[in-house]
Amino acid sequence: MEIYCLLGIPLSGGLFLGLWGNRRNAPEINALFSFLTLVAAVALTARIIAHGPMVVAGEGWFFIDPFNVFLVALTAFVAFTTSLFSRPYMRIEKEHGRLNDKRLRLYHSSYQVFIAAMLLALTTNNMGILWVSMEAATLATVLLVSLYRTPASLEAAWKYFILCGVGIAQALFGTILLYFAAEKVLGSGGTALLWTHLNAVKAQLEPTVLQLAFVFLLVGYGTKVGLAPLHSWLPDAHAEGPTPVSAVLSGLLLNVALYAVMRSKVLVDGALGSQVEGVSMAGGLMMGFGLLSVVVAAFLIKRQTDVKRMFAYSSIEHMGLVTFAFGMGGPVASFAGLLHMTMHSLTKSAIFFAVGHATQKAGTQLMDGIRGLIKTSPTIGWGLMLGTIAILGVPPFGVFASEFLIITTAMHEHAWATPFLLLALGVAFASIFGRVQPMVFGETELPALPHQPALVPVFLHLGLVLMLGLFIPPYLAQWYRQAAALLGG
């Protein structure tokens, strides 16, 4: 079945590349496994669209519905385009002496394991296995972040491991509390943690225990989302790890962690059954953490000198915005949150692709050392500039549409939050545009590059973001609406 292919292909790829990942054609093999994973994701998506949600395997260990299959398709697509980008990027890193064959084998193998762990987290029906897969994704990314073995990269990897380890421990405690509440209704055994079973009896679960469980789950998985004040690992991991890792961290892992939070929120909202001033207890917490993340990240962006750190703080800002949207709830806000997840994943990964080539050519990640990209490499320059314009929410790119929906919903339902959102978005816009503009159009004495890099993934992503800003196909809009309805929208 499609689900077994979806999970088996990247696991097989990780094993194969762990044994033979130091061969010259390993980047192509990595891309091939990623492409096969994408094919399996497309087949699974087509089946869900045609036949609706389904429970798979025995007692229902896997559950696929419009919400997670949307993220499965997005994850497989970005993983594939990132593997295409990493082919020339990692070869240049080897030529520059930053990597050797042994570390390249570790990179390719860990990359496939990382993708498999995220897809398992998205498709499992068991909240315990969800926790295990998130831990597996953490361990895989620790190896990827520390790939260069420099003091800074090792420090960033340890910081990531410790902070996310503490966070995932909080999520484990929340999962235990969830089982404690479910056991009284569903009985003991592993099936008490199946999300479909929990969702069916959520109104019978003990509200107080569910509230406490959600606090731990939000703090635990929120650490991996990068929500302030639990965000400090994220800029270091982005800055010190290889750029393809930055792309999948920002574009994929943050989404998967937020997915875990949203699955928990559905259960808590069902258990409480009542709302105060239109906002549930879980929604209020998510709005608070989301708004804090948007504001903190926007003002920290101004202080950055490293281009990858700057865009890492931008990821914190946008994930805060998505968390705020899901916290508000309702059909429009949930639709906007899902749309913004899509736009951010596509746009931010495209930006990191362009940034990766720019930093390789300049030999530095410091923005003051990168100038005149439009002269030395017009492809990189335009890719970075268009990506920046897109992520800042300039129309007609899709980020504008999702941000517009989120802000107008906030103005209508939570007017008190609107000034904070507008201020933070304005500060982030001025800071990022002011830094990127001289990187692209500034004066430089460097000669033009003899060969332009292949940036097909950059313009493919930005083309999709532009298309979705101008027109969302009816079947995709219906997909978002179905997923929003599952979230209580």
C-alpha positions as CSV (number, residue, x, y, z in Angstrom):
1,M,0.0,0.0,0.0
2,E,1.0,3.6,-0.4
3,I,1.6,4.2,3.2
4,Y,4.2,1.4,3.4
5,C,6.0,2.7,0.3
6,L,5.9,6.2,1.7
7,L,7.7,5.2,4.9
8,G,9.7,2.3,3.5
9,I,11.4,4.2,0.7
10,P,13.2,6.8,2.8
11,L,14.1,4.2,5.5
12,S,15.6,2.0,2.7
13,G,17.4,5.0,1.4
14,G,18.9,5.8,4.8
15,L,20.2,2.2,5.1
16,F,21.5,2.1,1.5
17,L,23.2,5.5,1.8
18,G,24.6,4.5,5.2
19,L,26.5,1.7,3.5
20,W,27.3,3.3,0.1
21,G,26.7,7.0,0.7
22,N,30.4,7.9,0.0
23,R,30.2,7.1,-3.7
24,R,30.5,9.8,-6.2
25,N,26.9,9.4,-7.4
26,A,25.5,9.4,-3.8
27,P,23.8,12.9,-4.3
28,E,22.0,11.5,-7.3
29,I,20.9,8.4,-5.3
30,N,19.7,10.6,-2.5
31,A,17.7,12.6,-5.0
32,L,16.3,9.4,-6.5
33,F,15.0,8.1,-3.1
34,S,13.5,11.5,-2.4
35,F,11.8,11.5,-5.8
36,L,10.3,8.0,-5.1
37,T,9.1,9.2,-1.8
38,L,7.4,12.1,-3.5
39,V,5.7,9.7,-6.0
40,A,4.4,7.6,-3.0
41,A,3.1,10.8,-1.4
42,V,1.3,11.8,-4.5
43,A,-0.3,8.4,-4.8
44,L,-1.4,8.5,-1.2
45,T,-2.8,12.0,-1.7
46,A,-4.7,11.0,-4.7
47,R,-6.2,8.1,-2.8
48,I,-7.3,10.3,0.1
49,I,-8.9,12.8,-2.3
50,A,-10.8,10.1,-4.1
51,H,-11.9,8.0,-1.1
52,G,-11.6,10.2,2.0
53,P,-9.9,9.6,5.3
54,M,-8.6,6.1,6.0
55,V,-7.3,4.0,8.9
56,V,-4.5,1.6,7.9
57,A,-2.9,-1.5,9.4
58,G,-4.3,-3.9,11.9
59,E,-5.7,-2.0,14.9
60,G,-5.3,1.3,13.1
61,W,-1.7,2.3,13.6
62,F,-1.8,4.8,10.7
63,F,-4.5,7.4,10.0
64,I,-4.6,9.6,6.9
65,D,-7.0,12.5,6.5
66,P,-6.9,15.8,4.5
67,F,-5.0,17.6,7.3
68,N,-2.0,15.3,7.5
69,V,-1.9,14.1,3.8
70,F,-1.6,17.8,2.9
71,L,1.5,18.0,5.1
72,V,2.8,14.7,3.7
73,A,2.6,16.0,0.2
74,L,4.3,19.3,1.1
75,T,7.0,17.5,3.1
76,A,7.8,15.1,0.3
77,F,7.9,17.9,-2.3
78,V,10.3,20.1,-0.4
79,A,12.4,17.2,0.6
80,F,12.8,16.3,-3.1
81,T,13.7,19.8,-4.2
82,T,16.1,20.2,-1.3
83,S,17.8,17.0,-2.4
84,L,18.2,18.5,-5.9
85,F,19.7,21.6,-4.4
86,S,22.1,19.7,-2.2
87,R,23.7,17.9,-5.1
88,P,25.9,20.8,-6.3
89,Y,26.0,22.4,-2.9
90,M,27.5,19.5,-1.0
91,R,29.9,18.7,-3.8
92,I,31.2,22.3,-3.6
93,E,31.5,22.0,0.2
94,K,33.7,18.9,-0.4
95,E,35.8,20.7,-2.9
96,H,36.3,23.5,-0.4
97,G,37.6,21.0,2.1
98,R,34.7,21.4,4.6
99,L,33.5,17.8,4.2
100,N,35.0,14.5,3.4
101,D,33.5,11.2,2.0
102,K,32.7,9.9,5.5
103,R,30.7,13.0,6.4
104,L,28.9,13.0,3.1
105,R,27.8,9.5,3.7
106,L,26.5,10.6,7.1
107,Y,24.7,13.5,5.5
108,H,22.9,11.5,2.9
109,S,22.0,8.7,5.2
110,S,20.8,11.0,8.0
111,Y,18.8,13.1,5.5
112,Q,16.7,10.1,4.4
113,V,16.2,9.0,8.0
114,F,15.1,12.5,8.9
115,I,12.5,12.5,6.1
116,A,11.3,9.1,7.2
117,A,10.9,10.2,10.8
118,M,8.9,13.3,9.8
119,L,6.6,11.2,7.5
120,L,6.1,8.7,10.3
121,A,5.1,11.5,12.7
122,L,2.6,12.8,10.2
123,T,1.0,9.5,9.4
124,T,0.9,7.6,12.7
125,N,-2.4,7.3,14.5
126,N,-0.6,6.6,17.8
127,M,0.3,9.6,20.0
128,G,3.1,7.6,21.6
129,I,4.6,6.8,18.2
130,L,4.2,10.4,17.2
131,W,6.4,11.3,20.2
132,V,9.0,8.6,19.3
133,S,9.2,9.8,15.7
134,M,9.7,13.4,16.8
135,E,12.6,12.2,18.9
136,A,14.0,10.3,16.0
137,A,13.8,13.4,13.9
138,T,15.6,15.3,16.6
139,L,18.5,12.8,16.7
140,A,18.8,12.8,12.9
141,T,19.0,16.6,12.8
142,V,21.6,16.7,15.6
143,L,23.9,14.7,13.3
144,L,23.1,17.0,10.4
145,V,23.7,20.2,12.3
146,S,27.0,19.0,13.6
147,L,28.2,17.8,10.1
148,Y,31.0,20.3,9.8
149,R,32.5,19.4,13.2
150,T,33.6,22.9,13.9
151,P,33.4,24.2,17.4
152,A,30.5,26.4,16.5
153,S,28.6,23.6,14.8
154,L,29.2,21.2,17.7
155,E,28.0,23.8,20.1
156,A,24.9,24.5,18.0
157,A,24.2,20.7,17.8
158,W,24.5,20.3,21.6
159,K,22.4,23.3,22.2
160,Y,19.8,21.9,19.9
161,F,20.0,18.4,21.4
162,I,19.7,19.7,25.0
163,L,16.9,22.2,24.5
164,C,14.8,20.0,22.2
165,G,15.6,17.0,24.5
166,V,14.1,18.9,27.5
167,G,11.2,20.0,25.3
168,I,10.5,16.5,24.0
169,A,10.6,15.3,27.7
170,Q,7.8,17.7,28.4
171,A,5.9,16.3,25.5
172,L,6.4,12.8,26.8
173,F,4.9,13.8,30.1
174,G,2.0,15.4,28.3
175,T,1.5,12.2,26.3
176,I,1.5,10.2,29.6
177,L,-1.2,12.4,31.0
178,L,-3.2,12.0,27.8
179,Y,-3.0,8.2,28.3
180,F,-3.9,8.6,31.9
181,A,-7.1,10.4,30.9
182,A,-7.8,7.9,28.0
183,E,-7.3,4.8,30.0
184,K,-10.4,5.5,32.2
185,V,-12.6,5.6,29.1
186,L,-10.9,3.3,26.6
187,G,-9.2,0.9,28.9
188,S,-5.5,0.0,29.2
189,G,-3.4,-0.9,26.2
190,G,-1.7,0.8,23.3
191,T,-5.0,1.5,21.6
192,A,-5.8,4.1,24.3
193,L,-3.3,6.4,22.5
194,L,-4.8,6.0,19.0
195,W,-5.9,9.5,17.9
196,T,-9.0,8.2,16.2
197,H,-10.2,6.5,19.3
198,L,-9.4,9.5,21.5
199,N,-11.2,11.8,19.0
200,A,-14.3,9.6,19.2
201,V,-14.5,9.9,23.0
202,K,-12.9,13.3,23.5
203,A,-16.1,14.7,25.2
204,Q,-15.8,11.9,27.9
205,L,-12.1,12.6,28.7
206,E,-11.3,14.3,32.0
207,P,-11.0,18.1,31.2
208,T,-8.6,19.0,34.0
209,V,-6.2,16.3,33.0
210,L,-6.5,17.2,29.3
211,Q,-5.7,20.9,30.1
212,L,-2.6,19.9,32.0
213,A,-1.5,17.5,29.3
214,F,-1.9,20.2,26.6
215,V,0.3,22.6,28.6
216,F,3.1,20.1,28.5
217,L,2.5,19.1,24.9
218,L,2.5,22.7,23.8
219,V,5.7,23.5,25.7
220,G,7.3,20.3,24.5
221,Y,6.4,20.4,20.8
222,G,6.4,24.2,20.8
223,T,10.2,24.0,21.5
224,K,10.6,22.2,18.2
225,V,8.3,24.7,16.5
226,G,10.7,27.5,17.7
227,L,8.1,29.4,19.7
228,A,9.5,32.1,21.9
229,P,10.9,31.9,24.6
230,L,11.8,28.4,23.6
231,H,13.4,29.4,20.3
232,S,17.1,29.9,21.1
233,W,18.3,26.7,19.5
234,L,16.9,27.5,16.1
235,P,19.1,30.4,14.9
236,D,22.3,28.5,15.9
237,A,21.2,25.3,14.2
238,H,20.4,27.2,11.0
239,A,23.6,29.2,11.0
240,E,26.0,26.4,11.7
241,G,24.5,23.5,9.8
242,P,24.7,22.9,6.0
243,T,22.2,25.1,4.1
244,P,20.1,22.1,2.8
245,V,19.5,21.3,6.5
246,S,18.4,24.9,7.2
247,A,15.9,24.6,4.3
248,V,14.3,21.4,5.6
249,L,14.4,22.6,9.2
250,S,12.5,25.8,8.4
251,G,10.4,24.4,5.7
252,L,9.4,21.0,7.2
253,L,10.3,20.1,10.8
254,L,8.6,23.2,12.2
255,N,5.4,22.3,10.4
256,V,5.5,18.7,11.8
257,A,6.0,19.9,15.3
258,L,3.1,22.3,15.0
259,Y,1.0,19.4,13.5
260,A,1.5,17.5,16.8
261,V,0.3,20.5,18.7
262,M,-2.8,20.8,16.6
263,R,-3.7,17.1,16.9
264,S,-3.6,17.6,20.7
265,K,-5.6,20.8,20.5
266,V,-8.5,19.1,18.8
267,L,-8.7,16.6,21.7
268,V,-8.5,19.3,24.4
269,D,-11.1,21.5,22.8
270,G,-13.5,18.5,22.5
271,A,-12.9,17.6,26.2
272,L,-13.5,21.1,27.5
273,G,-16.6,21.6,25.3
274,S,-17.0,25.3,26.3
275,Q,-15.2,28.4,25.2
276,V,-14.6,31.7,27.0
277,E,-15.1,34.8,24.7
278,G,-14.9,32.6,21.7
279,V,-11.4,31.3,22.5
280,S,-10.7,27.9,24.0
281,M,-8.1,27.3,26.7
282,A,-5.8,25.7,24.2
283,G,-6.5,28.4,21.6
284,G,-5.7,31.1,24.1
285,L,-2.3,29.6,25.0
286,M,-1.4,29.2,21.3
287,M,-2.4,32.8,20.6
288,G,-0.2,34.0,23.4
289,F,2.9,32.0,22.4
290,G,2.3,32.8,18.7
291,L,2.0,36.6,19.3
292,L,5.0,36.6,21.6
293,S,7.1,34.7,18.9
294,V,6.1,37.2,16.2
295,V,7.0,40.2,18.3
296,V,10.3,38.8,19.8
297,A,11.5,37.5,16.4
298,A,10.8,40.7,14.6
299,F,12.9,42.8,16.9
300,L,15.7,40.3,17.1
301,I,15.9,40.3,13.3
302,K,17.3,43.9,13.4
303,R,20.3,42.7,15.4
304,Q,21.5,40.0,13.1
305,T,24.7,40.2,11.0
306,D,24.6,36.5,9.7
307,V,22.2,36.1,6.8
308,K,21.2,32.5,7.8
309,R,20.5,33.6,11.4
310,M,18.4,36.5,10.1
311,F,16.2,34.2,8.0
312,A,16.1,31.7,11.0
313,Y,14.5,34.5,13.1
314,S,12.1,35.1,10.2
315,S,11.0,31.4,10.5
316,I,10.3,32.0,14.2
317,E,8.2,35.0,13.2
318,H,6.2,33.1,10.6
319,M,5.6,30.0,12.7
320,G,4.4,32.3,15.5
321,L,2.0,33.8,13.0
322,V,0.7,30.4,12.0
323,T,0.4,29.4,15.7
324,F,-1.6,32.6,16.4
325,A,-3.9,31.8,13.4
326,F,-4.6,28.3,14.6
327,G,-5.1,29.6,18.1
328,M,-7.9,31.9,16.9
329,G,-9.7,29.0,15.3
330,G,-12.7,29.3,13.0
331,P,-12.9,28.5,9.3
332,V,-11.1,31.6,8.0
333,A,-8.2,31.6,10.5
334,S,-7.6,27.8,10.2
335,F,-7.7,28.1,6.4
336,A,-5.2,31.0,6.6
337,G,-3.0,29.1,8.9
338,L,-2.8,26.1,6.5
339,L,-2.2,28.4,3.6
340,H,0.6,30.2,5.5
341,M,2.2,26.9,6.4
342,T,2.4,26.1,2.7
343,M,3.6,29.5,1.6
344,H,6.3,29.7,4.3
345,S,7.6,26.2,3.6
346,L,8.0,26.9,-0.2
347,T,9.3,30.4,0.2
348,K,11.7,29.9,3.1
349,S,13.3,26.8,1.5
350,A,13.7,28.8,-1.8
351,I,15.4,31.6,0.1
352,F,17.8,29.2,1.8
353,F,18.7,27.7,-1.6
354,A,19.6,31.1,-2.9
355,V,21.4,32.0,0.4
356,G,23.4,28.8,0.2
357,H,24.8,29.6,-3.2
358,A,25.4,33.2,-2.2
359,T,27.4,32.3,0.9
360,Q,29.4,29.7,-1.0
361,K,30.4,32.2,-3.6
362,A,31.2,35.0,-1.1
363,G,33.0,32.7,1.3
364,T,31.1,34.2,4.3
365,Q,27.7,34.2,5.9
366,L,28.1,37.8,7.1
367,M,25.8,40.1,5.2
368,D,28.4,42.9,5.1
369,G,30.6,40.5,3.1
370,I,28.0,39.7,0.5
371,R,27.4,42.5,-2.1
372,G,26.3,43.0,-5.7
373,L,24.9,39.6,-6.3
374,I,22.9,41.0,-9.2
375,K,26.3,41.7,-11.0
376,T,28.3,38.6,-10.0
377,S,25.5,36.1,-10.3
378,P,22.1,37.5,-11.5
379,T,20.4,34.2,-11.0
380,I,21.3,34.1,-7.3
381,G,20.6,37.8,-6.9
382,W,17.1,37.6,-8.4
383,G,16.3,34.4,-6.6
384,L,17.2,36.0,-3.2
385,M,15.4,39.2,-4.0
386,L,12.2,37.6,-5.2
387,G,12.3,35.2,-2.3
388,T,12.7,38.1,0.2
389,I,9.9,40.0,-1.4
390,A,7.7,37.0,-1.2
391,I,8.4,36.1,2.5
392,L,7.8,39.8,3.4
393,G,4.2,39.5,2.2
394,V,4.4,41.7,-0.9
395,P,1.6,41.1,-3.3
396,P,0.9,39.2,-5.5
397,F,2.9,36.4,-3.7
398,G,0.9,34.0,-1.7
399,V,2.3,35.0,1.7
400,F,0.4,38.3,1.3
401,A,-2.9,36.4,0.9
402,S,-2.4,34.3,4.0
403,E,-1.1,37.2,6.1
404,F,-4.0,39.4,5.0
405,L,-6.5,36.7,6.0
406,I,-4.8,36.3,9.4
407,I,-4.6,40.0,10.2
408,T,-8.2,40.8,9.0
409,T,-9.5,37.9,11.1
410,A,-7.6,39.2,14.1
411,M,-9.0,42.7,13.5
412,H,-12.5,41.3,13.5
413,E,-12.2,38.9,16.4
414,H,-9.3,40.0,18.6
415,A,-8.7,43.6,17.8
416,W,-6.3,44.0,20.8
417,A,-3.7,41.8,19.0
418,T,-3.8,43.7,15.7
419,P,-1.4,46.6,16.6
420,F,1.2,44.1,17.9
421,L,1.0,42.0,14.7
422,L,1.2,45.1,12.4
423,L,4.1,46.6,14.4
424,A,6.1,43.3,14.3
425,L,5.5,42.7,10.6
426,G,6.5,46.3,9.8
427,V,9.7,46.0,11.8
428,A,10.6,42.7,10.2
429,F,9.8,44.1,6.7
430,A,12.1,47.1,7.2
431,S,14.9,45.0,8.8
432,I,15.0,42.2,6.2
433,F,14.5,44.4,3.1
434,G,17.1,46.9,4.4
435,R,19.7,44.1,4.8
436,V,19.0,42.1,1.6
437,Q,18.8,45.1,-0.8
438,P,22.6,45.9,-0.6
439,M,23.4,42.2,-0.8
440,V,21.7,42.1,-4.1
441,F,22.1,45.6,-5.6
442,G,25.1,46.9,-3.7
443,E,28.4,47.8,-5.3
444,T,31.1,45.1,-5.7
445,E,34.4,44.8,-7.4
446,L,34.2,41.0,-7.8
447,P,33.9,39.7,-11.3
448,A,30.9,37.9,-12.6
449,L,30.8,34.2,-12.1
450,P,31.8,32.2,-15.2
451,H,29.0,29.7,-14.7
452,Q,25.5,30.5,-13.3
453,P,24.4,28.0,-10.7
454,A,21.4,25.8,-11.3
455,L,18.6,27.3,-9.2
456,V,15.6,25.5,-10.7
457,P,14.3,24.6,-7.1
458,V,14.3,28.3,-6.2
459,F,12.2,29.5,-9.1
460,L,10.0,26.4,-9.0
461,H,9.1,27.2,-5.4
462,L,8.6,30.9,-6.0
463,G,6.5,30.2,-9.1
464,L,4.2,28.1,-7.0
465,V,4.0,30.8,-4.3
466,L,3.2,33.4,-7.0
467,M,0.6,31.2,-8.6
468,L,-1.1,30.6,-5.2
469,G,-1.1,34.3,-4.5
470,L,-3.0,34.9,-7.8
471,F,-5.2,31.9,-7.9
472,I,-5.8,28.9,-5.6
473,P,-7.2,26.0,-7.7
474,P,-10.7,25.0,-6.5
475,Y,-9.6,21.4,-5.5
476,L,-6.7,22.9,-3.4
477,A,-9.0,25.4,-1.8
478,Q,-11.5,22.6,-1.0
479,W,-8.6,20.6,0.4
480,Y,-7.7,23.4,2.8
481,R,-11.3,23.8,3.8
482,Q,-11.6,20.1,4.7
483,A,-8.4,20.3,6.7
484,A,-9.6,23.5,8.5
485,A,-12.9,21.7,9.4
486,L,-10.9,18.9,11.0
487,L,-9.2,21.4,13.1
488,G,-12.5,22.7,14.4
489,G,-12.7,25.6,11.9
